[in-house]
Amino acid sequence: MDSQMDRDLLILSFHQIIPMSSSSYNFFHFCFLLIISTNCFAKNTFQPKTLFLAVRKDPSTLQYITQIYQRTPLVPVKLAIHLGGESLWVDCEKGYKSSTYKPARCNSRQCDYVKSTACGQCDGKQRPGCNKNSCINVVGNPATETLMVGGEIAEDVLSIRSVNGSVPGPVVTVPKFIFSCAESFLTERLGKGVKGMVGFGQHRPASLAAQFASVFRFSRKFAICLSSSTERNGVIFIGHSPYFFSLAFDASRDLIYTPIITYPNYIYFNRDSPEYYIQVSSVKINGRNLPLNKTLLTLDLENDSHGTRISTAVPYTLLEASIYSVVSKAFVNAMPKDVHTVPAVQPFKTCFDSSAIGMSRLGYNAPEINLVLHRPNVYWTITGANSLVKVSDDVVCLAFVEGIQTLGQAIVIGGYQMQDNLVEFDLARKRIGFSNSLFFRQTTCSNHNYA
C-alpha cells in the first residue's frame, strides 16, 4: 500500500548490516540514511506537524483499510479503520514476533495511562498477548459486534510517514507505542490479510491520534478523506492542516463546523463514549424540510439511543425505520418523472432504473439531500455521488439502509456518505468540520501525492 515507505525501510535494513567498525565515512553514511527513515541517535529529533495514513476501501467487506509498520524488525500490518475505536489492537495469537514487545505490567504507568484497572493472569505459554501480571482492557470488532475482555496492553515500535507540504515527508518512529493484543477469532469478518483495527475514538489517550499528538506535541486533531475507489488510496491526516489535494488545493479552507456531543456511557465504565455524535436537527430534500419525528433526532443520553453518530464501521448510512420511510418517499417524489423505481436489491429498499439518470461532475443527477446540523445555516450536503450507489449495469439504489435495531442511534452516518468528503475531527476544540463533496472543487480524496 505504501511502496515509498517500503523502499525507505529496505534502505534502512540494508545499511544496518554495515559494521560499526567501518570507516568514519561509512558510519556517517549509515547515520545519514537512518535519519531519513527513523531518526538517528535520539527519538523524535525530527518533529513533524502532520502525519498521514493511506486508506483503501476493501471491495469485499467495504471496510476502510490502512497499513502501519510495527515491531522489531518492522513489518507491515494491515488494519481496519474504526472511527470510534478505543485504541489500536492486533492479533497477537498468530505470528506476532518482536524483540521490542513489552507487556504492560499491572499497576504500571502504561496501565494508568489507558485507565486500565484490570489485571490478567494468562495461564498458557508466555507469548505476546499472554503474560502473567499484565493489565488488560476491552477490545472489540464492530463487524461482528464482538467485545473481548482480556486484550493484553503492551508497547512496541511503530512507524508512520509524515507530511511535507503536498508530498510525503520522512518516516517517524515511536519506540513505545501503546496498543492492545487480541486473539485471532476477533479478526473474523475483517478484510483479507487484516490483522486488527486502529481506533480514533475521542477521550481515549491510547487512540492513534491521541498518542501521536502526545509524542510529537501537536494538536489533538485528525482529518479523514475516504476514496470512493477500491483501487486508489484515500488519506487520513493526523495533526495540523493544510490538507492538500490536487497538489495546491487546501481542503481545510472549505470546512464548516458543528460541535461534538459528548456523554458518559455505562458500557465504557462510566467514561465518556469514544464514539462521535453530532446534532442533526432536520433533513431537507431539494430544499424542503421533511416531517421527521424530532424526538428521534435528539440523543438520549441515558439509553444511548436516538440522535446521530458517525461511523466508518457502517458501510452505508443507517436510518431508523420511520425516518427512512419519510426520506425514501421524498427522494422518489423528487426524482424526474421519467426515472422509474425497480425491485429492491438487498440491503437497499429503494432502487431505480439508471438508464434515465444522467451524470454530472457531482455524480448521478439526483435530488440534493441536506443534513441540517446545529444551526439552520450549517448543513452537510449529499449529492448524487453519495446518495446513489450502482448495484448493476442498469440499477442504482438509494445508498441508505433501513435500521433494524430497536436501540442505538436514529441516524448512523456511514462510510459511503463520507467518501470524497474531507471530515476533520478537532478534539481540542470539540468540533467536527465538513468540507462537503470535493467534487464541488473538481477533485477527490484520491487526488493527492501522499501514497
LUMKEPA-300691 format. One record per residue (C-alpha): x, y, z; residue number from 0. Coordinates in steps of 0.001 Angstrom, whole numbers, plus 524288, in hexadecimal, padded with zeros to 5 digits. Example, Ala and Ser with C-alpha at 12.3 -4.5 7.8 and 13.67 -1.06 7.14 Angstrom:
// LUMKEPA-300691
<u->8300C, v->7EE6C, w->81E78, n->0> $
<u->83566, v->7FBDC, w->81BE4, n->1> $
This chain:
// LUMKEPA-300691
<u->80000, v->80000, w->80000, n->0> $
<u->80B64, v->80939, w->802F1, n->1> $
<u->8162E, v->8059F, w->7F95D, n->2> $
<u->81E73, v->811A3, w->7FC94, n->3> $
<u->81E8E, v->80DFD, w->80AE9, n->4> $
<u->82220, v->80005, w->80721, n->5> $
<u->82DCC, v->8055D, w->7FF9C, n->6> $
<u->83235, v->80DF4, w->80AFA, n->7> $
<u->8315F, v->802A6, w->81472, n->8> $
<u->838AF, v->7F9EA, w->80AD8, n->9> $
<u->84395, v->80410, w->80A3E, n->10> $
<u->843D5, v->8045A, w->818FA, n->11> $
<u->8449F, v->7F588, w->81A23, n->12> $
<u->84F75, v->7F4AD, w->80FED, n->13> $
<u->85810, v->7FED5, w->8164A, n->14> $
<u->85641, v->7F8FD, w->823C6, n->15> $
<u->85F96, v->7EE01, w->81F9B, n->16> $
<u->86B07, v->7F79C, w->81E9B, n->17> $
<u->87434, v->7F45B, w->829F6, n->18> $
<u->875C0, v->7FF04, w->83408, n->19> $
<u->88487, v->7FD93, w->83269, n->20> $
<u->883D2, v->8022B, w->82456, n->21> $
<u->88A0C, v->80EC9, w->82028, n->22> $
<u->884E4, v->81B8C, w->82594, n->23> $
<u->87F67, v->81E40, w->8181F, n->24> $
<u->87745, v->811D0, w->8187A, n->25> $
<u->87271, v->814E4, w->8262C, n->26> $
<u->86EAD, v->822AF, w->8222A, n->27> $
<u->86801, v->81D3F, w->815FE, n->28> $
<u->860B4, v->81366, w->81E5D, n->29> $
<u->85BE2, v->81DE2, w->827C1, n->30> $
<u->85810, v->826ED, w->81CCA, n->31> $
<u->84F7E, v->81C81, w->816AA, n->32> $
<u->84A26, v->818CA, w->823EB, n->33> $
<u->8464F, v->826DA, w->826CC, n->34> $
<u->83E70, v->826DA, w->81A39, n->35> $
<u->8369F, v->81B27, w->81EA7, n->36> $
<u->83629, v->81A40, w->82D66, n->37> $
<u->83E63, v->824E7, w->833B3, n->38> $
<u->84C23, v->8213B, w->837D4, n->39> $
<u->85145, v->8229D, w->845DD, n->40> $
<u->844DA, v->827E1, w->84C3F, n->41> $
<u->8368E, v->82568, w->84A60, n->42> $
<u->82E4B, v->83035, w->84489, n->43> $
<u->839A9, v->8393B, w->840F2, n->44> $
<u->830F3, v->83C77, w->8357B, n->45> $
<u->82446, v->8424F, w->83A86, n->46> $
<u->81998, v->840B8, w->8304D, n->47> $
<u->80DA3, v->84954, w->83005, n->48> $
<u->80539, v->83FA7, w->82894, n->49> $
<u->8054E, v->830F9, w->82641, n->50> $
<u->7FD4D, v->8290B, w->81CBF, n->51> $
<u->7F7E4, v->81B95, w->81A08, n->52> $
<u->7F431, v->8168A, w->80CAA, n->53> $
<u->7E68B, v->81095, w->80CE2, n->54> $
<u->7E042, v->8079B, w->802F0, n->55> $
<u->7D279, v->80248, w->80204, n->56> $
<u->7D1EF, v->7F36C, w->8027C, n->57> $
<u->7C8E7, v->7EEE6, w->7F76A, n->58> $
<u->7C3F1, v->7E2C4, w->7FE6F, n->59> $
<u->7C133, v->7E812, w->80C1B, n->60> $
<u->7BFC8, v->7F6A9, w->808B6, n->61> $
<u->7C8AB, v->7F969, w->8143B, n->62> $
<u->7D302, v->803FE, w->813A3, n->63> $
<u->7E089, v->7FE36, w->81514, n->64> $
<u->7ED8D, v->80457, w->8186C, n->65> $
<u->7FB2E, v->7FF44, w->81AFF, n->66> $
<u->804CC, v->80285, w->825BB, n->67> $
<u->81278, v->7FD7B, w->82877, n->68> $
<u->81475, v->7F765, w->835D1, n->69> $
<u->81DE0, v->7EEFA, w->83DBC, n->70> $
<u->82C72, v->7EC0A, w->83CF4, n->71> $
<u->82FBD, v->7E94C, w->83255, n->72> $
<u->8250A, v->7F1C3, w->82C5D, n->73> $
<u->81A6D, v->7EA94, w->824F8, n->74> $
<u->80E81, v->7EFE5, w->81DC7, n->75> $
<u->801A6, v->7EDAA, w->824EE, n->76> $
<u->7F47D, v->7EFA9, w->81E58, n->77> $
<u->7E9F0, v->7F571, w->8270B, n->78> $
<u->7DBBD, v->7F957, w->82554, n->79> $
<u->7D823, v->80753, w->828DD, n->80> $
<u->7CEEB, v->80880, w->83478, n->81> $
<u->7CB42, v->816AA, w->83692, n->82> $
<u->7C578, v->8140E, w->84400, n->83> $
<u->7CF9B, v->80A0F, w->84828, n->84> $
<u->7D6A4, v->80B7A, w->85519, n->85> $
<u->7E454, v->807EF, w->8509B, n->86> $
<u->7EC5E, v->80052, w->846DF, n->87> $
<u->7EB13, v->7F1A5, w->84878, n->88> $
<u->7F15A, v->7E680, w->840FF, n->89> $
<u->7F0AC, v->7D7C9, w->840AD, n->90> $
<u->7FBE0, v->7D35E, w->8496C, n->91> $
<u->7F7D7, v->7C51E, w->849BC, n->92> $
<u->7FD68, v->7C1BA, w->83C67, n->93> $
<u->80A8E, v->7C60E, w->83774, n->94> $
<u->80D9D, v->7D1A5, w->84033, n->95> $
<u->81C74, v->7D226, w->84146, n->96> $
<u->823F5, v->7DDCA, w->84653, n->97> $
<u->83021, v->7DFC8, w->84E86, n->98> $
<u->82AA0, v->7EC91, w->853E7, n->99> $
<u->81D2F, v->7E7D6, w->85833, n->100> $
<u->81AB5, v->7EB45, w->86661, n->101> $
<u->80E32, v->7E7F3, w->86DC2, n->102> $
<u->808ED, v->7F242, w->876F5, n->103> $
<u->80A3B, v->7ECDC, w->884AC, n->104> $
<u->7FF10, v->7EEAD, w->88E2C, n->105> $
<u->7FEFC, v->7FBED, w->894F9, n->106> $
<u->80942, v->8012F, w->88B86, n->107> $
<u->80908, v->80EB8, w->8857D, n->108> $
<u->8043D, v->808B6, w->878A9, n->109> $
<u->7F869, v->80312, w->87FA1, n->110> $
<u->7F5CF, v->81014, w->8863B, n->111> $
<u->7F74F, v->81701, w->87935, n->112> $
<u->7EC6A, v->80F22, w->872CC, n->113> $
<u->7E483, v->80F04, w->87F6C, n->114> $
<u->7E4D1, v->8003C, w->8809B, n->115> $
<u->7E220, v->7FAD5, w->88E29, n->116> $
<u->7E0E1, v->7EC8A, w->88A1C, n->117> $
<u->7EC20, v->7E31F, w->88BB1, n->118> $
<u->7EDA4, v->7D6C6, w->8838B, n->119> $
<u->7F3D8, v->7C9F0, w->88743, n->120> $
<u->7F5AD, v->7C262, w->87AA8, n->121> $
<u->7F7E0, v->7B402, w->87DC2, n->122> $
<u->7FC90, v->7AFC0, w->8705A, n->123> $
<u->80A21, v->7B034, w->86A8B, n->124> $
<u->80FD0, v->7BDBA, w->86C47, n->125> $
<u->80F85, v->7C54E, w->85F77, n->126> $
<u->80B32, v->7D27E, w->85A5A, n->127> $
<u->7FD2D, v->7D3DD, w->85EEA, n->128> $
<u->7FE85, v->7C9B7, w->869A1, n->129> $
<u->806D6, v->7CDC0, w->8753E, n->130> $
<u->8051C, v->7CCCD, w->883D8, n->131> $
<u->80297, v->7D910, w->88BB7, n->132> $
<u->7FF60, v->7E1A1, w->88001, n->133> $
<u->7F43B, v->7EB4C, w->87F53, n->134> $
<u->7E91E, v->7E91D, w->875D8, n->135> $
<u->7DDFF, v->7F090, w->86FA1, n->136> $
<u->7D256, v->7EE93, w->866C2, n->137> $
<u->7D47F, v->7ED89, w->85815, n->138> $
<u->7C99F, v->7EC61, w->84E29, n->139> $
<u->7C64F, v->7E9A5, w->84000, n->140> $
<u->7BA25, v->7F102, w->83B66, n->141> $
<u->7B977, v->7E87C, w->82F33, n->142> $
<u->7B565, v->7DD12, w->837D3, n->143> $
<u->7B04C, v->7E55D, w->84327, n->144> $
<u->7B9D5, v->7DDF0, w->84BC2, n->145> $
<u->7C0B0, v->7E2C2, w->85800, n->146> $
<u->7CC25, v->7DB95, w->85E0B, n->147> $
<u->7CFAF, v->7DDC7, w->86C3E, n->148> $
<u->7DDEE, v->7DA92, w->86E23, n->149> $
<u->7E577, v->7E1A8, w->86397, n->150> $
<u->7F332, v->7E2A4, w->8690E, n->151> $
<u->7F85F, v->7F084, w->8690B, n->152> $
<u->80625, v->7F199, w->863DD, n->153> $
<u->80FAC, v->7FAB2, w->85D31, n->154> $
<u->81834, v->7F903, w->85142, n->155> $
<u->81EA1, v->80081, w->8463A, n->156> $
<u->8159E, v->806F1, w->83C50, n->157> $
<u->81955, v->80EC5, w->8302D, n->158> $
<u->81129, v->817E5, w->827E4, n->159> $
<u->813A7, v->821E7, w->81D30, n->160> $
<u->81363, v->83088, w->81F13, n->161> $
<u->80E81, v->83B0F, w->815D3, n->162> $
<u->81731, v->844F9, w->80F1E, n->163> $
<u->80DED, v->84E98, w->808BD, n->164> $
<u->806DB, v->84754, w->7FDDE, n->165> $
<u->81022, v->83B9D, w->7FD9D, n->166> $
<u->814B4, v->83135, w->80749, n->167> $
<u->81EE7, v->834FB, w->81141, n->168> $
<u->8282E, v->82CA0, w->8195F, n->169> $
<u->82403, v->82059, w->8207E, n->170> $
<u->822E5, v->82286, w->82F1E, n->171> $
<u->8236A, v->81841, w->839B8, n->172> $
<u->81D4E, v->816FB, w->84714, n->173> $
<u->8256A, v->80CD2, w->84E7F, n->174> $
<u->81B2F, v->80A3A, w->85913, n->175> $
<u->80DF4, v->80B4B, w->8529B, n->176> $
<u->80334, v->805E0, w->85B5E, n->177> $
<u->7F9A6, v->7FC44, w->85544, n->178> $
<u->7F187, v->7F065, w->858C9, n->179> $
<u->7F2D5, v->7E223, w->8553F, n->180> $
<u->7E746, v->7D9C9, w->85133, n->181> $
<u->7E4D8, v->7CBB1, w->84DE8, n->182> $
<u->7E363, v->7C776, w->83FC8, n->183> $
<u->7D4B6, v->7C55E, w->84073, n->184> $
<u->7D2AD, v->7D3F3, w->841DD, n->185> $
<u->7D765, v->7D622, w->833DA, n->186> $
<u->7CB93, v->7CED4, w->82E76, n->187> $
<u->7C4DC, v->7D633, w->8233E, n->188> $
<u->7D024, v->7DF84, w->821A7, n->189> $
<u->7D5F7, v->7E108, w->81419, n->190> $
<u->7DFDA, v->7D7A8, w->80E51, n->191> $
<u->7ECC8, v->7D898, w->81564, n->192> $
<u->7E793, v->7E256, w->81F70, n->193> $
<u->7ED62, v->7DFA0, w->82CD1, n->194> $
<u->7E5FF, v->7E925, w->83569, n->195> $
<u->7E006, v->7F697, w->83661, n->196> $
<u->7E4F1, v->80445, w->838D9, n->197> $
<u->7DC58, v->80CAC, w->84181, n->198> $
<u->7DAB2, v->81B6E, w->840C5, n->199> $
<u->7D0EB, v->81CB3, w->84BD9, n->200> $
<u->7D00C, v->8292D, w->853C2, n->201> $
<u->7D348, v->829CD, w->86247, n->202> $
<u->7DCC4, v->81E80, w->860BB, n->203> $
<u->7EB4A, v->82135, w->86337, n->204> $
<u->7EF04, v->81484, w->85C4C, n->205> $
<u->7E81A, v->817F2, w->84F95, n->206> $
<u->7F119, v->819BE, w->84404, n->207> $
<u->7EEFD, v->8285E, w->842B0, n->208> $
<u->7F034, v->82AE3, w->85157, n->209> $
<u->7FD18, v->8239E, w->852B9, n->210> $
<u->8035F, v->82A5C, w->84725, n->211> $
<u->7FEA8, v->83789, w->84C0F, n->212> $
<u->804F0, v->8349F, w->8593A, n->213> $
<u->811DA, v->82FD9, w->85390, n->214> $
<u->81394, v->83A98, w->8496F, n->215> $
<u->80CBE, v->8456F, w->8510B, n->216> $
<u->80300, v->8495B, w->846CD, n->217> $
<u->7F486, v->84C08, w->84789, n->218> $
<u->7EB22, v->840CD, w->84A43, n->219> $
<u->7E557, v->8411B, w->83CC0, n->220> $
<u->7E3FE, v->83826, w->8310D, n->221> $
<u->7DCF8, v->838A8, w->8240D, n->222> $
<u->7D7CA, v->82D58, w->81C2F, n->223> $
<u->7D5AE, v->82D48, w->80D77, n->224> $
<u->7D086, v->8204A, w->8086A, n->225> $
<u->7D21C, v->81CE9, w->7FA15, n->226> $
<u->7C677, v->8178E, w->7F2A1, n->227> $
<u->7CFDB, v->80F15, w->7EAD4, n->228> $
<u->7D463, v->8018C, w->7EEDF, n->229> $
<u->7E0B9, v->803A5, w->7E6C5, n->230> $
<u->7E551, v->81114, w->7EB45, n->231> $
<u->7E8AF, v->8153D, w->7F90D, n->232> $
<u->7E1C0, v->81F10, w->80164, n->233> $
<u->7E907, v->8251F, w->80CC3, n->234> $
<u->7E83E, v->82800, w->81B46, n->235> $
<u->7EFD5, v->833CB, w->8202A, n->236> $
<u->7F3F8, v->83405, w->82E68, n->237> $
<u->7F7F2, v->8414C, w->8337B, n->238> $
<u->7F76F, v->84EB7, w->82D72, n->239> $
<u->7F18D, v->85372, w->820BE, n->240> $
<u->7F352, v->856CA, w->8156D, n->241> $
<u->7EDC9, v->84AC4, w->80EB5, n->242> $
<u->7F20D, v->84B62, w->80091, n->243> $
<u->7EB06, v->84541, w->7F510, n->244> $
<u->7EDA5, v->84796, w->7E6A6, n->245> $
<u->7FB1F, v->84C1F, w->7EB48, n->246> $
<u->7F759, v->85A13, w->7EEF1, n->247> $
<u->7E952, v->85988, w->7F40E, n->248> $
<u->7E84F, v->859FA, w->802E3, n->249> $
<u->7DB42, v->85382, w->80607, n->250> $
<u->7DB77, v->858BC, w->813F4, n->251> $
<u->7D770, v->865FB, w->80E69, n->252> $
<u->7C9CF, v->8608D, w->80B82, n->253> $
<u->7C702, v->85AC4, w->818DA, n->254> $
<u->7BAA0, v->85E53, w->82019, n->255> $
<u->7B98B, v->85A0A, w->82E45, n->256> $
<u->7AFCB, v->8541D, w->83791, n->257> $
<u->7B1ED, v->8507E, w->845F7, n->258> $
<u->7B51F, v->842B1, w->84A58, n->259> $
<u->7AB19, v->83DBD, w->8541C, n->260> $
<u->7B199, v->83706, w->85FA1, n->261> $
<u->7AB5C, v->82EDC, w->86A33, n->262> $
<u->7AEC5, v->82428, w->87411, n->263> $
<u->7AA6B, v->8165D, w->870F6, n->264> $
<u->7A9AE, v->80AA2, w->87A11, n->265> $
<u->7AEC9, v->801AB, w->86F56, n->266> $
<u->7BBBC, v->808CF, w->8709F, n->267> $
<u->7BC23, v->807DE, w->87F72, n->268> $
<u->7B61D, v->81561, w->88142, n->269> $
<u->7C076, v->81BB0, w->878CE, n->270> $
<u->7BCAE, v->82497, w->86DA4, n->271> $
<u->7B972, v->81CC9, w->8617B, n->272> $
<u->7C44B, v->81C2A, w->85736, n->273> $
<u->7BA27, v->81D21, w->84C46, n->274> $
<u->7B745, v->829A7, w->844E1, n->275> $
<u->7A9AC, v->82F84, w->84612, n->276> $
<u->7A46B, v->83BC4, w->83F9F, n->277> $
<u->7975E, v->842C1, w->83F50, n->278> $
<u->78F66, v->840EF, w->832EB, n->279> $
<u->783DE, v->84A0E, w->834EF, n->280> $
<u->77C8E, v->84738, w->8285C, n->281> $
<u->77DD7, v->8418A, w->81AC1, n->282> $
<u->77AD5, v->8489D, w->80E21, n->283> $
<u->77930, v->84354, w->8005A, n->284> $
<u->77A40, v->84D60, w->7F58A, n->285> $
<u->778C1, v->857E3, w->7FFD9, n->286> $
<u->76C30, v->852A6, w->805E7, n->287> $
<u->76BCE, v->84EEA, w->81439, n->288> $
<u->7676C, v->840F6, w->816B4, n->289> $
<u->75D2D, v->83E07, w->82145, n->290> $
<u->765B5, v->835F8, w->82A67, n->291> $
<u->7637D, v->83246, w->8388C, n->292> $
<u->76C5B, v->83C4A, w->83F17, n->293> $
<u->76D1E, v->8341F, w->84B6F, n->294> $
<u->774AB, v->829EB, w->843C6, n->295> $
<u->77E8B, v->83429, w->83F9B, n->296> $
<u->78270, v->8378F, w->84D8B, n->297> $
<u->78C76, v->82ED5, w->85415, n->298> $
<u->786F5, v->827A5, w->85FE1, n->299> $
<u->7923D, v->828AA, w->8696B, n->300> $
<u->78CFE, v->81E55, w->872A3, n->301> $
<u->78AA0, v->81362, w->868E4, n->302> $
<u->79480, v->81607, w->85DFA, n->303> $
<u->7895D, v->81723, w->8545B, n->304> $
<u->78405, v->820D4, w->84A94, n->305> $
<u->78CAC, v->82BB4, w->84559, n->306> $
<u->79757, v->82A7E, w->83B12, n->307> $
<u->7A469, v->82382, w->83B46, n->308> $
<u->7AF4D, v->8231C, w->83122, n->309> $
<u->7B58D, v->815DB, w->82E9D, n->310> $
<u->7BF34, v->80FF3, w->82504, n->311> $
<u->7BA99, v->80294, w->829B1, n->312> $
<u->7ADAA, v->8046C, w->82273, n->313> $
<u->7AEEB, v->803D6, w->8138B, n->314> $
<u->7A253, v->80B59, w->810AB, n->315> $
<u->79AE4, v->814F5, w->81917, n->316> $
<u->790C0, v->80E7D, w->821C4, n->317> $
<u->783B0, v->81530, w->82402, n->318> $
<u->7798F, v->8118A, w->82E2B, n->319> $
<u->76DB7, v->80B74, w->8276B, n->320> $
<u->76492, v->81721, w->82812, n->321> $
<u->76F61, v->82071, w->823DB, n->322> $
<u->7730B, v->8177B, w->818A4, n->323> $
<u->764F1, v->816F2, w->81414, n->324> $
<u->763AD, v->825C6, w->8139E, n->325> $
<u->770F4, v->827C8, w->80D23, n->326> $
<u->76F24, v->81D3C, w->802CF, n->327> $
<u->76174, v->821C1, w->7FEFA, n->328> $
<u->765DB, v->82FE3, w->7FDDD, n->329> $
<u->771BC, v->82BCD, w->7F5EE, n->330> $
<u->7697B, v->823CE, w->7EC71, n->331> $
<u->75FCB, v->82F06, w->7EAE1, n->332> $
<u->76ADC, v->83884, w->7E80D, n->333> $
<u->770BF, v->8301B, w->7DD49, n->334> $
<u->76D54, v->833B2, w->7CF29, n->335> $
<u->76091, v->82D66, w->7CA9B, n->336> $
<u->76760, v->82550, w->7C038, n->337> $
<u->76FAA, v->81E6B, w->7CA93, n->338> $
<u->7689A, v->8121A, w->7CEE5, n->339> $
<u->76A45, v->80A0C, w->7DB16, n->340> $
<u->76DEA, v->7FBB3, w->7D9E2, n->341> $
<u->76DC1, v->7F03E, w->7E37D, n->342> $
<u->77640, v->7F185, w->7EF80, n->343> $
<u->78423, v->7EC49, w->7EFD1, n->344> $
<u->788BD, v->7E88C, w->7FD6C, n->345> $
<u->78C6E, v->7EF20, w->80629, n->346> $
<u->785A8, v->7FA74, w->7FF34, n->347> $
<u->776F5, v->7FC52, w->7FE87, n->348> $
<u->775F9, v->80799, w->7F4CF, n->349> $
<u->77BBB, v->80554, w->7E75A, n->350> $
<u->77AA7, v->80B77, w->7D9D7, n->351> $
<u->77C8C, v->80868, w->7CB82, n->352> $
<u->78923, v->80FCA, w->7C8FF, n->353> $
<u->7873F, v->8111D, w->7BA48, n->354> $
<u->77FC5, v->81DDB, w->7BC1B, n->355> $
<u->788E3, v->8238E, w->7C657, n->356> $
<u->7931A, v->82CCB, w->7C122, n->357> $
<u->7A09E, v->82F92, w->7C689, n->358> $
<u->7A79B, v->83C1E, w->7CA18, n->359> $
<u->7B428, v->83FC3, w->7D101, n->360> $
<u->7ACB7, v->83D83, w->7DDC8, n->361> $
<u->7A974, v->82F7F, w->7DA48, n->362> $
<u->79BCF, v->82AD6, w->7D6D2, n->363> $
<u->791AD, v->8355B, w->7D435, n->364> $
<u->789D3, v->83394, w->7E098, n->365> $
<u->78241, v->83BCD, w->7EA68, n->366> $
<u->78B21, v->84310, w->7F3D0, n->367> $
<u->78A7F, v->83E5A, w->801DF, n->368> $
<u->78E41, v->847A8, w->80CCA, n->369> $
<u->790B1, v->84311, w->81A9A, n->370> $
<u->78DFA, v->84F88, w->82244, n->371> $
<u->796F4, v->84FD6, w->82E17, n->372> $
<u->796F1, v->857FA, w->83A96, n->373> $
<u->79301, v->86469, w->8337D, n->374> $
<u->78A17, v->8665D, w->8279D, n->375> $
<u->7953E, v->86BC3, w->81F61, n->376> $
<u->79E9A, v->86090, w->82280, n->377> $
<u->79C1B, v->85439, w->81ACC, n->378> $
<u->7A292, v->848A6, w->81464, n->379> $
<u->79EE9, v->84805, w->80603, n->380> $
<u->79D97, v->83A83, w->7FFFC, n->381> $
<u->79D90, v->83A3D, w->7F11E, n->382> $
<u->79B90, v->82F10, w->7E78A, n->383> $
<u->7A955, v->829CD, w->7E95C, n->384> $
<u->7A60C, v->8269A, w->7F789, n->385> $
<u->79757, v->82479, w->7F703, n->386> $
<u->7968C, v->81A41, w->7EC27, n->387> $
<u->79E8B, v->80DE7, w->7EABD, n->388> $
<u->79FEE, v->80572, w->7DE93, n->389> $
<u->79BF8, v->7F754, w->7E11A, n->390> $
<u->79B7C, v->7F26C, w->7D2F2, n->391> $
<u->79D05, v->7F77C, w->7C523, n->392> $
<u->78F4B, v->7FD2A, w->7C4D6, n->393> $
<u->78B84, v->7FECA, w->7D328, n->394> $
<u->78F5E, v->808B8, w->7DD6E, n->395> $
<u->78A14, v->8094D, w->7EB3D, n->396> $
<u->78848, v->81371, w->7F5BC, n->397> $
<u->794B3, v->81163, w->7FDBB, n->398> $
<u->78DC8, v->8116B, w->80AE0, n->399> $
<u->789BF, v->80560, w->8128F, n->400> $
<u->77DEB, v->803E3, w->81B49, n->401> $
<u->7829F, v->80123, w->8290A, n->402> $
<u->77D44, v->7F4DE, w->82F4C, n->403> $
<u->78249, v->7F6DD, w->83D17, n->404> $
<u->778E1, v->7FB9A, w->84793, n->405> $
<u->783D7, v->80236, w->84F17, n->406> $
<u->78EC2, v->80AC3, w->84A4F, n->407> $
<u->78F1B, v->81732, w->84275, n->408> $
<u->78434, v->81BAB, w->8397A, n->409> $
<u->78E78, v->81F90, w->82F80, n->410> $
<u->79BDB, v->8195A, w->82DF2, n->411> $
<u->7A36D, v->82034, w->82335, n->412> $
<u->7AB54, v->815C4, w->81C2B, n->413> $
<u->7B768, v->8151D, w->813D6, n->414> $
<u->7B0C2, v->81692, w->80693, n->415> $
<u->7AB6C, v->823EE, w->80A2C, n->416> $
<u->7B8F9, v->82834, w->80EBB, n->417> $
<u->7BFD7, v->8243A, w->80236, n->418> $
<u->7C65F, v->82F83, w->7FB16, n->419> $
<u->7C2D6, v->83882, w->80667, n->420> $
<u->7CD61, v->83D86, w->80F83, n->421> $
<u->7C8D0, v->83BE3, w->81D99, n->422> $
<u->7D147, v->841CF, w->8283C, n->423> $
<u->7D059, v->83DAF, w->8367B, n->424> $
<u->7D598, v->848BE, w->83ECF, n->425> $
<u->7D5E6, v->842B6, w->84C55, n->426> $
<u->7DC77, v->84E46, w->852D1, n->427> $
<u->7D139, v->8572B, w->84ECA, n->428> $
<u->7C6E0, v->84C7A, w->84FBD, n->429> $
<u->7C1DC, v->84E64, w->841FB, n->430> $
<u->7C0C6, v->8475C, w->834FB, n->431> $
<u->7C300, v->84E2B, w->827F6, n->432> $
<u->7BCDD, v->84A56, w->81AFE, n->433> $
<u->7C1D2, v->84E89, w->80DB4, n->434> $
<u->7B614, v->84910, w->80649, n->435> $
<u->7B95E, v->841C1, w->7F9CA, n->436> $
<u->7C6B7, v->8449B, w->7F400, n->437> $
<u->7BFF7, v->842E5, w->7E6DF, n->438> $
<u->7BB8F, v->8510E, w->7E8AB, n->439> $
<u->7CA20, v->85455, w->7E7CD, n->440> $
<u->7CC49, v->84B06, w->7DC65, n->441> $
<u->7D4DC, v->8420A, w->7E467, n->442> $
<u->7D398, v->83596, w->7EC89, n->443> $
<u->7D91E, v->82F59, w->7F8CB, n->444> $
<u->7E24A, v->82730, w->7F05D, n->445> $
<u->7E7BA, v->832E9, w->7E90B, n->446> $
<u->7F3E0, v->834D3, w->7F173, n->447> $
<u->80247, v->8316A, w->7F175, n->448> $
<u->80360, v->82B8D, w->7FF06, n->449> $
<u->8027A, v->81D3B, w->7FB46, n->450> $
